[in-house]
Amino acid sequence: MNRGYFADISEFKLHGGKPMVDSWTVPFANAFNDPENVHLYEVSLIDQWLLCLRPIKWLLLRVVRKTKHDGGKDALERQIVYSFGDHYYFRKELKILNLLTAYIYLLDKFGRIRWQGFGFASKEELSSLLSCASLLLKEQ
C-alpha cells in the first residue's frame, strides 16, 4: 500500500488535498449514515511555524469556520479539527511519513486503530475500509 512520495506529490498538484480526503470520506459517509454509532473526524495537523502565529492562525480559523457543511439532522456529520504546533512524535507513532497526502484511520469504539490507508482511495482500498467498518459495527 506504499505508493511513494513522488506519486503523492503528483496527485496533490493535480487534485489538491481536499479531493484526496473526499475520495475516502464521501463514500464512507454514504455507506454509514448512522450519526449515533459512526463518527467522522477530519484532523489537520499544522506544523508550519508561520501558520501557527496567533494572527495568522486566527485568520485561518475564521475563514475555515465560514464553510458550511450540508447534511440534515440524520446525516453523518464530518467534525473538522485543527491542531497547531509540533506533531513530530505524533506523526511518528502513526507512521505519517508524507505531509502532502491524506492518511485515513478507522478506529473502534475503544480508540484502537483497526484499519489505515493513505493517498487517494482505490476501489480495492475503499472496499476494504467499508468491509472492516461493517464488521466493527456488527461487534457493537
N, C-alpha and C positions, 0 to 999 in steps of 0.2 A: 504494500500500500504506500510505499515511499516513491513519490513522483519526482522529486528533485527540485532544487532551488530555482534553477533557470526556467523550468517548465512553469513553476508557480509565478515567477516574475512576468513571463509572457502572458499568462492567463490574467494576471492582475492588471497589466497595461491594457489588455483587450477589453475586459469587462468591468474592472474596478472591484473593490472589496464587497460591496453590497450584493451584487448578483451571486457571488460565491456563497455568502451566508444564506441568501434566499433559496439557493438550489437545494439546501437541506431543510430549512425551516418551513417553507411553504408546503411541500408535500407532507411533512410531519404534522403540521397543524391541520391540514385537510384530513389526514388519516385518523388523528386522535383529537377530536373536537370535544374533549371532556375536561372542562376547566376545574372540576373538583379533584380529579385524580392525576391530571397531567399538567405540568408547568413548563413553560418555555422561557428560558433566560438567555439574553444576548449580552455578553460581558465584553467590554472593550478595555483592554489594558493599555494605558497611555504612558509610555516611558520617556517620551521626548521632553527634555527639560524646559524647552520654550513653551510647550503646551501645558506644562504643569505650573507655570507662573500664574499667580492669582488673577490678574485682569484678563489674561487670555483664556484661562480655564473657565472663568465666569462667563465670558462672551461665548465660548464654545458650548457650554451647557445651556445657555439661554437660547441659542439658535436651535439646538437639538430638542429642547423641550417644546418648541413650537410645532414640531412634527406630530401630526395626529395619526393614530392607527385606526384602521377600520375594524369592525367587529362588534357584534351585538352582545347582549347580556350572556348568551350561551356560547359565544365564540371563545376559542383558546387564545388568550391574550399573551403577547410577547412582552416580557418585562425586560427593559433595557437598563443596563448598569454600566457606569464608567468608573474606572479605578485609575487614579493618577499616582505616579511615583515609580520607584524601582521595583520591578517584578521579576528580577533575575532568578531568585531561588524558587519562586512560584512557578515560573515557566520551566525551569529545570526539572522540577518534580513532575510536571505534566508532560514533559518531553516536547515542549513547544520550541522548535528549532528555527522555524522560518517566520519572521514577523510580518510577512506580506500575504500570508494565507490564513484562511479561517480554519479553526480547529473545533470539532464537534464532539461533545461528550454526552453520553446517555448515562444518567445516574439512577440508581434505585432509590427507594424511599428512605434508605439509611445514608444516602450521600456517597455511596461507593460507585466508582466508575465501572460500568458494565459493558460499554462499547465506546469506541472512539474512531474518528475519521478526520480528514482534513482536505482542504482544497475544494474544487467543485465536486459535487456529488455525481458519481456514475450511477447507472441503473442498478448495477450489482450491489454497490455500497448502500444505496438508498433502500433497496430490498432487504439487505441485511439489517440495517438500522430499524426499519419498520417491523421486521420479524422479531428482533430482540425486544423492542418496546412492547409488542403484543404479548410476548412471553412474560415480561416483567409485570404487566397489568393483570395477567391471569394469576400471578403469585399473590397479589394483594388480597 
